[in-house]
Amino acid sequence: MKNKLLLALCLFLLCPHPVRANGEVKTFLLDAKDVFTAPASFDRRDWLTAGIAAGGFALLYADDEGITATARNIRSQTTKDMAKAVKPFGDGKYTMIPAAALYLTGRGTDNKRLSDASSAAIESFVFSGLIANTLKYAIHRKRPNALDGSERWYGPEFSSDDTSFPSGHAAAAFSVLTAYATYYDDTPWIKYPAYTIATATALSRIHDDAHWASDAFAGAAIGYFTAKAVYSARKARGQNLTLIPYYNNGPALAAQFRF
């Protein structure tokens, strides 16, 4: 995930803008608060899900080096081509433009579900990116291609080196595609391919020796649960974020909330 793109999205969504009303900014911040404070309102089922995710991470972490060795052994030109094909789904340069295009298509055709899903995908991308990048700089884990073992953690630094945990590509892919899968939960030909592509993107990071399996799993979990939290927050408050194109000394976007 490109930090400059993430910063641009954050500034667009959070900074005051002459086209955006104070109430709209406040609502977006409330949405952010709901997502980042979600664990405070977890019920028993939520904690069980979190426990299962933590257990999955622990199992993968225990065998990170073995999984990486297996991935290296099965690597071939075919697997390289497959990994290259799905990698863009974890990069905001390639996912945000289609998401914006789908949003505009939804607006233009009065397809509320498509526009809502697309705006949720953009918001999920931003939130999951903030979480993933914060963890990267707070933890600084060595990548497997450094050939220095899976237990090299250096703690908080400002350096952009050794930022293996968690996988930003996995977080981005799952945040965007889970949003669409959730809004189209009743449409198998959208839901299942979305999760399949997101999973393939996470696996491609292991294949490419860019992340340990536990990194990819953690990134996927961040993206998945962030998208679900965004959907739940919007549903609970009965509102949706929409993006409106306009021209102000150049092409731009404004945010609008429906209550």
Buried (B, 14 or more C-beta within 10 A) or exposed (E): BEBEBBEEBBEBBBEEBEEBEEEBBEBBEBBBEBBBEBEEEEEEEEEEBBEEBEEBBEEBBEBBBEBBEEBEEEBEEEBEEBBEEBBBBBBBEEBBEBBBEBBBEBBEEEBEEBBBBBBBBBBBBBBBBBBBBEBBBEBBBBBBEEEEEBEEEEEEEEEEEBBBBBBBBBBBBBBBBBBBBBBBEEEEEBBEEBBEBBBBBBBBBBBBBBBBBBBBBBBBBBBBBBBBBBBBBBEEBEBBBBBBEEEEEEEEBBBBBEE
